[in-house]
Amino acid sequence: MNIRSWFALAGLLCVICVPAAEAQQGMAVVAGTMVGSRFAYAVRPGDSLTLIGARFGIAPTVLARINGIKYSALIYPDQVLQIDNRHIVPEQLDNGILINLPQRMLYYFQTGHLLADFPVGLGRPDWPTPEGRFRIIDLQENKTWYVPKSIQEEMQRESEVVKTEVPPGPDNPLGKYWIGLTLPGIGIHGTIAPASIYHFQSHGCVRLNPDDIEVLFQLVSRGQTGRVIYAPVLLARLEDGRFFLEVNPDIYKLWADPLDSIANAAQQHGWQDMLDWDKVQAVVRQQDGLAHEVGLPTTDFKAVD
């Protein structure tokens, strides 16, 4: 189907970032804000593509592609890798935490300002992290993990030693910090498996790198609110006029054709002739979870990417 004909289709949800707009039913419209950057990184002893990707919020396969190496290739200390971890912030909150599940990103706001953003590990497809609004009800350091019955049953099915609780220490999967939420059975916590960050491997909880959870733990307080959303497709128009598109894998299979929703959004905002549709389609095909510039060059700015 020709891209122009898609403008007549009714798209599904697409997150559109435009200045000074508010969320609308069926289409969350927010400020055109991005985080992350492109930079060079010197490999450290013990690093792997998976660990580096988990630390910075980029899939290891994408990291390999950007650097022109195989995903299975060995990397070595002091090797220089190019990192691109640019992401579009899906909404601007006044205060609190925003988690976008397909993005595998957490954003923290205070008084309308984005103070911190972190890659996170989330629930696997057969044990998804739930969407919805929440409130922080518990903050604990060195929390004992009381193993839920459902996980005990899984341990039994997989012929593992069934544990009912795990005390604080190097074997506790909650790490050092726990942020309890009103979402049933769900919390935000550290991890003893940093390589699991930016992946979908948990039983629904939100995992952060040990350094990141320590920062977030100091920022939040009981009673603060937040939201968990599901927005795989994000389109941003920045203040300088440039357009960026980010398409994430539809890990929980809740999405239809992202190109339809992009075309619908472009039509609603009058952007049809401002986007390079070859680039748009390339980003949709890749679905690499990174923000790519997709606007046509104008006299106001020079498109790069």
Secondary structure, DSSP 4 states (H G I P E B T S, - for coil): --GGGGGGS-----EEE-TT---BTTB-EE---EE--EEEEE--TT--HHHHHHHHT--HHHHHHHTT--TT----TT-EEEEE--EE-----SSEEEEETTTTEEEEEETTEEEEEEE-BEE-TTSPPPPEEEEEEEEEES--EE--HHHHHHHHHTTPPP-SEE-SSTT-TT-SEEEEESSTT-EEE--S-GGGTTSEEESS-EE--HHHHHHHHHH--TT-EEEEE---EEEEE-TTS-EEEEE---TTS----HHHHHHHHHHHHT-GGGB-HHHHHHHHHH--SSEEE-BPP-SS-----
